[in-house]
Amino acid sequence: MQEHFQILIVGGGNAGLSFTSQLLRKKSDLKIGIIEPSEKHYYQPAWTLVGAGIYDINKTRRKEKDYIPKNSTWIIDAVTEFVPSENKVICQSGKEISYQYLVVSPGIQLDWDKIKGLKETLGKNKVSSNYSFEFAPKTWEFIENFKGGTAVFTNPSTPIKCGGAPHKIMYLACDYWRKKGILDKCDVHYISGGAGIFGVPEYAETLKKVLHKYKIQTHFGANVTAINGPTKTVEYETKATDEAIKQSLSTIDAACYSIATTNDNVETKKVSMQFDLCHTVPPQSAPDFIKKSPIADPNSPLGFVEVDKFTLQHSRFPNVFALGDCTNAPASKTGAAIRKQAPVVVANLLAVLEGKAPTEQYDGYSACPIPTEYGKLMLAEFDYDNKPKMTFPFDQAKPRWSMWILKTKILPWLYWNKILKGTA
Ligand SMILES: Cc1cc2nc3c(=O)[nH]c(=O)nc-3n(C[C@H](O)[C@H](O)[C@H](O)COP(=O)(O)OP(=O)(O)OC[C@H]3O[C@@H](n4cnc5c(N)ncnc54)[C@H](O)[C@@H]3O)c2cc1C
């Protein structure tokens, strides 16, 4: 017999678990199933701290079973197909599961293959990435042992989870080398697909000063295409002239990232740069099983789930909602965004369940805690309009020790003890 759930959740990561916990707190008698293939749950925001040598990687991984909300059923399987016309999903095991309401939250896909040579060299040849449990510790090994030379930090031209992570680690590395007295021997480059260092002018001003302090050279509108470990070379494409780069860069959706638009009339050039250390971030897109499904946004080449950006209800299938990194809502993809999305989806799903229209709206809130040195951090908070939305009664564009404590001590505790349990 086909299994059936009143509410079926795809993905038990940050979004899936915090949503389910919050929903059950509002209505405990729902029949809820969570499809999640992984036995382990990861607190990814701490991987930046692991790469900076101040956090134990093993503390970022816990057992999924300890966080599956009581009164919900965990199905250890992976969805491979969505059939929204029949209100069902098909799993890797071949099992079909039907639902009354579907909530989609399987995160974002890391497209390591989109950078030629990257997979082969990750963790070797001084190439690392904080975007992986396996390789974040390598980042620290390479930073700690760096003796000077060219250090390259890359940021792709697609939306990514935590748009700040590609440069957070760069500031911490520079601060470490400054303290060690070797920063003068370091030639640091930031190669980014973005239009600028940050899309919110108030926070960008602070970061420009930080870039200047560490003498970091920036290359915006640049798309990294290959990393050759053995020859220690990074290759990127950019517009042929500086003027063309300026014209083709858009600041739309540039809260943390922005896409370097391709103008077919403008010639591009390939640039290659030698490095002695390279921290890289892969291009990202919706997981393939979403991309090829009817719930994907047909206008998004990256295949994100098509939702109304305010209600987070699917634009074509009213009994489907989505939250977290997998949606096409033009917000910055972070756990902080999920904290604001989850209550909206809970309220709107409960409204729909009672035959009413969704009323709650998500305003695009996201946050990016950016350490500018060891012991100081700027907590950038903003919304869909790239307007600051500061929580605290002080100027958050100023890096502070209190915000560093928030990121390094308070947020990890809140995540495991409150956020996943639906109480924060
Ligand atoms: C280096 C780094 C630094 C970051 N820093 C911050 C930060 O400082 N602040 C912040 O707020 N955010 C930060 N983030 C982003 C944050 O971790 C993500 O935005 C958040 O985890 C997204 O939650 P999610 O539930 O959408 O996806 P995830 O938490 O990634 O969970 C997705 C889940 O779906 C499951 N899944 C995958 N495929 C399937 C399938 N086929 N069927 C069923 N389930 C599936 C996965 O196993 C996983 O458990 C950072 C991320 C990284 C990598």
PDBQT file of the ligand as one rigid body, heavy atoms in Angstrom, charges set to zero:
ROOT
HETATM    1  C1  LIG A 501      30.607  27.553   4.765  1.00  0.00    +0.000 C 
HETATM    2  C2  LIG A 501      29.193  27.946   5.087  1.00  0.00    +0.000 A 
HETATM    3  C3  LIG A 501      28.970  29.025   5.942  1.00  0.00    +0.000 A 
HETATM    4  C4  LIG A 501      27.669  29.407   6.241  1.00  0.00    +0.000 A 
HETATM    5  N1  LIG A 501      27.500  30.452   7.115  1.00  0.00    +0.000 NA
HETATM    6  C5  LIG A 501      26.252  30.808   7.481  1.00  0.00    +0.000 A 
HETATM    7  C6  LIG A 501      26.052  31.823   8.455  1.00  0.00    +0.000 A 
HETATM    8  O1  LIG A 501      27.006  32.380   9.011  1.00  0.00    +0.000 OA
HETATM    9  N2  LIG A 501      24.790  32.150   8.788  1.00  0.00    +0.000 N 
HETATM   10  C7  LIG A 501      23.708  31.533   8.218  1.00  0.00    +0.000 A 
HETATM   11  O2  LIG A 501      22.569  31.857   8.569  1.00  0.00    +0.000 OA
HETATM   12  N3  LIG A 501      23.858  30.574   7.270  1.00  0.00    +0.000 NA
HETATM   13  C8  LIG A 501      25.101  30.192   6.896  1.00  0.00    +0.000 A 
HETATM   14  N4  LIG A 501      25.278  29.178   5.986  1.00  0.00    +0.000 N 
HETATM   15  C9  LIG A 501      24.115  28.707   5.211  1.00  0.00    +0.000 C 
HETATM   16  C10 LIG A 501      23.234  27.684   5.911  1.00  0.00    +0.000 C 
HETATM   17  O3  LIG A 501      23.996  26.592   6.383  1.00  0.00    +0.000 OA
HETATM   18  C11 LIG A 501      22.186  27.192   4.899  1.00  0.00    +0.000 C 
HETATM   19  O4  LIG A 501      21.523  28.321   4.351  1.00  0.00    +0.000 OA
HETATM   20  C12 LIG A 501      21.172  26.284   5.550  1.00  0.00    +0.000 C 
HETATM   21  O5  LIG A 501      21.783  25.115   6.049  1.00  0.00    +0.000 OA
HETATM   22  C13 LIG A 501      20.092  25.898   4.528  1.00  0.00    +0.000 C 
HETATM   23  O6  LIG A 501      19.160  25.024   5.088  1.00  0.00    +0.000 OA
HETATM   24  P1  LIG A 501      18.338  24.014   4.157  1.00  0.00    +0.000 P 
HETATM   25  O7  LIG A 501      17.509  23.229   5.089  1.00  0.00    +0.000 OA
HETATM   26  O8  LIG A 501      17.721  24.737   3.038  1.00  0.00    +0.000 OA
HETATM   27  O9  LIG A 501      19.479  23.078   3.544  1.00  0.00    +0.000 OA
HETATM   28  P2  LIG A 501      20.419  22.069   4.342  1.00  0.00    +0.000 P 
HETATM   29  O10 LIG A 501      20.589  22.518   5.753  1.00  0.00    +0.000 OA
HETATM   30  O11 LIG A 501      21.628  21.937   3.511  1.00  0.00    +0.000 OA
HETATM   31  O12 LIG A 501      19.595  20.712   4.387  1.00  0.00    +0.000 OA
HETATM   32  C14 LIG A 501      19.123  20.067   3.243  1.00  0.00    +0.000 C 
HETATM   33  C15 LIG A 501      18.743  18.645   3.645  1.00  0.00    +0.000 C 
HETATM   34  O13 LIG A 501      18.079  17.998   2.552  1.00  0.00    +0.000 OA
HETATM   35  C16 LIG A 501      18.541  16.678   2.455  1.00  0.00    +0.000 C 
HETATM   36  N5  LIG A 501      18.361  16.192   1.083  1.00  0.00    +0.000 N 
HETATM   37  C17 LIG A 501      19.182  16.381   0.017  1.00  0.00    +0.000 A 
HETATM   38  N6  LIG A 501      18.712  15.712  -1.051  1.00  0.00    +0.000 NA
HETATM   39  C18 LIG A 501      17.555  15.115  -0.677  1.00  0.00    +0.000 A 
HETATM   40  C19 LIG A 501      16.616  14.293  -1.341  1.00  0.00    +0.000 A 
HETATM   41  N7  LIG A 501      16.794  13.934  -2.607  1.00  0.00    +0.000 N 
HETATM   42  N8  LIG A 501      15.536  13.846  -0.663  1.00  0.00    +0.000 NA
HETATM   43  C20 LIG A 501      15.353  14.191   0.640  1.00  0.00    +0.000 A 
HETATM   44  N9  LIG A 501      16.234  14.966   1.325  1.00  0.00    +0.000 NA
HETATM   45  C21 LIG A 501      17.309  15.434   0.683  1.00  0.00    +0.000 A 
HETATM   46  C22 LIG A 501      20.014  16.768   2.867  1.00  0.00    +0.000 C 
HETATM   47  O14 LIG A 501      20.527  15.498   3.277  1.00  0.00    +0.000 OA
HETATM   48  C23 LIG A 501      19.966  17.792   3.980  1.00  0.00    +0.000 C 
HETATM   49  O15 LIG A 501      19.808  17.197   5.252  1.00  0.00    +0.000 OA
HETATM   50  C24 LIG A 501      26.564  28.729   5.681  1.00  0.00    +0.000 A 
HETATM   51  C25 LIG A 501      26.796  27.639   4.840  1.00  0.00    +0.000 A 
HETATM   52  C26 LIG A 501      28.089  27.240   4.549  1.00  0.00    +0.000 A 
HETATM   53  C27 LIG A 501      28.319  26.042   3.654  1.00  0.00    +0.000 C 
ENDROOT
TORSDOF 0
